[in-house]
Amino acid sequence: MESLFLGLCHNKPKKSVATAIVLEDYICTQGDLALIDFIKEILCEPRVEVVLIDDAFVERKSMECLFKPNAYLGDEVIDCYINLIKAQKHLKCRSRGCVHIENAFQINFLKRDGDVEIKTEELYPIKDMSQICSVERRVLLYLDHDMVFILINIRETHWYLVVINARNMEIQVLDSLGTSQDRKDLTDSIKGLQRQIGMTSQRKELKDHRWPDLQVASWPLREIEMAYAKQTYSSLCGLFLLNYIEYWTWDELSDNFTQDDMSHFRETMAAILLSSDLNKRKGCLLYNYEKEVDTGNSSDVEILDIPTNPKKRKLLHVLDDR
């Protein structure tokens, strides 16, 4: 089972044993290929979930980025795959410390909070304690880890990875396009994190954590030279991003991979997500959520029970184990 849902390896020599990695590639079975073909036949209608892993889901239309060779990877696919990575204990505790991997959505709040023109009390009104407590929990979570992986998305055209390396007190940048002078999204995000840390420290005594210094905005930024692990044409950045997350140990990648490996990785990721035992939609009914129940007669749609929200569920397909 350990290799069922994790396409972490690409059958290449490993540079180190610092991070335990499954020894063989994920190989698509005939059942995987049949399941993928089945999913492809489902219309790209909204709200048809085909993957649900923890709190992240992928709708049918969002799977298209895995079926088209030059498509940009969307955040739904990335967040679901990250949840699979998080399920692997050996990828949480790496050679020199504990790792927290942030989801793609959270970066929006960090960037927003980095806008110095907006006052903290405007972002977090004192009456909105739920939002304040949410920030405090996240800050404490970060401080309880030696490395925090942050995903940067530049205007929905490019992904790269930022590693907040607390032990080294530095911000590491892993970018498949190489070094860049424009890191505004990163700068804003770190400023936002600094604001959140400051806000939390005003309400709680921050002690017994793993970070030797809480002035994260003053830590140096180090661009990591990726050498072979680079892209030479667009649309591969999300695939490289996930590989960086899987293989970054502390100051090096534990596996060798190149652009040529990415097409294979894209091809198998669909099978990995769909076939994972952690996919709650595997072997389940697929639903389409609509605002109102169709009052007309339909021979191919069955109305099921009403969920907790006011929307009705229409049965569309059955996601079989194939």
Secondary structure, DSSP 8 states (H G I E B T S, - for coil): -TTTS-----S--BS-SSS---SS-----HHHHHHHHHHHHS---TTBEEEEETTEEEEGGGGHHHHSTT----HHHHHHHHHHHHT-HHHHEETTEEEEE--TTTHHHHHHHT-TTS-HHHHS-TT-HHHHHHHHHHHHHHHT-SEEEEEEEETTTEEEEEEEETTTTEEEEE-TT---S--HHHHHHHHHHHHHHHHHHHHS---S-S-S-S-GGGS-EEE---TTS--SSTT-HHHHHHHHHHHB-SSSBSB---HHHHHHHHHHHHHHHHH-TT-TTTTSEEEEEESS---S--SS-EE----SSS-EEEEEEE----
